[in-house]
Amino acid sequence: MNHNRIRLIAAVCFAASGSLALVNCAQMDAKNDAVAPVAGVVPLRTTVTQSALVATGWRASKLLKTTVYNDNNEKVGSVDDLIVSPKGELTVAVVDVGGFLGINKHLVAVPVDRFAQFAPPKAVLPGASKEQLKELPEFTYTQ
């Protein structure tokens, strides 16, 4: 679908039912037909077809501390941090597979495309075990 057709569909949705329809049209996730939550809306004060920027997806604050499970529904860690590339793409989840209350903390970097699901309240990392993740090199932040 070309960009002009997408703009036309959004404009028709908006014109037909008001801004709520635009939000609903914008929420559709083409990858898996799941509906992402609206994280916020910013009035643009431009034309009718561009009345608001609708931010769909999850806020980073909601993704942090998300529990990471494997495909057997066993807990293998929790999301400690997220790394965004210079192009603005979410590339890596820093997963804590360590101990309790920060003692023996072991952070590992996992590319986000390895997750089968990455949405609150859980993330699913197929084929992972806590032991395998603990064997990965520890992720360290640069200063």
URKA-V153734 format. One record per backbone hydrogen bond with DSSP energy under -0.5 kcal/mol. NH is the residue of the N-H (numbers start at 1). CO is the residue of the C=O. E is the energy in kcal/mol with one decimal. If there is no record, write none. Layout:
BEGIN
nh/co/e
NH/CO/E
NH/CO/E
END
This chain:
BEGIN
nh/co/e
6/2/-1.9
7/3/-2.5
8/4/-2.3
9/5/-2.6
10/6/-2.5
11/7/-2.5
12/8/-2.6
13/9/-2.7
14/10/-2.3
15/11/-3.1
16/12/-2.7
17/13/-1.8
18/14/-2.4
21/18/-0.8
22/18/-1.0
23/19/-2.1
24/20/-2.4
25/21/-2.8
26/22/-2.4
27/23/-1.3
28/24/-0.6
28/25/-0.8
29/34/-1.4
30/28/-0.7
33/29/-2.0
36/27/-1.5
36/34/-0.6
39/37/-0.7
39/55/-3.3
40/55/-1.0
42/53/-1.8
44/51/-1.4
45/51/-0.6
46/50/-0.5
50/47/-0.8
51/48/-1.0
53/42/-2.3
54/52/-0.7
55/40/-2.7
55/53/-0.7
56/54/-0.9
57/37/-2.7
62/59/-1.3
63/59/-1.1
63/60/-0.6
64/60/-2.0
65/79/-3.1
66/63/-1.8
67/121/-0.9
68/77/-3.0
69/67/-0.5
69/123/-3.2
70/74/-1.9
73/70/-1.8
76/68/-3.1
77/68/-1.3
78/96/-1.4
79/66/-2.7
80/94/-3.5
81/94/-1.5
83/92/-2.9
85/89/-3.2
88/85/-2.3
91/83/-2.4
91/89/-0.6
92/83/-1.4
93/110/-3.0
94/81/-2.7
94/92/-0.5
95/93/-0.7
95/108/-3.0
96/78/-3.2
97/95/-0.7
97/106/-3.0
99/103/-0.5
99/104/-0.6
103/100/-1.8
105/102/-1.0
108/95/-2.4
110/93/-2.6
110/108/-0.5
112/91/-2.2
114/111/-2.0
115/112/-1.4
116/124/-2.4
117/124/-1.1
119/122/-1.5
122/119/-1.7
123/67/-2.5
124/117/-2.5
125/69/-3.3
125/123/-0.5
126/124/-0.6
128/125/-1.6
133/129/-2.4
134/130/-2.1
135/131/-1.0
135/132/-0.5
136/132/-0.6
136/133/-1.0
139/107/-3.5
END
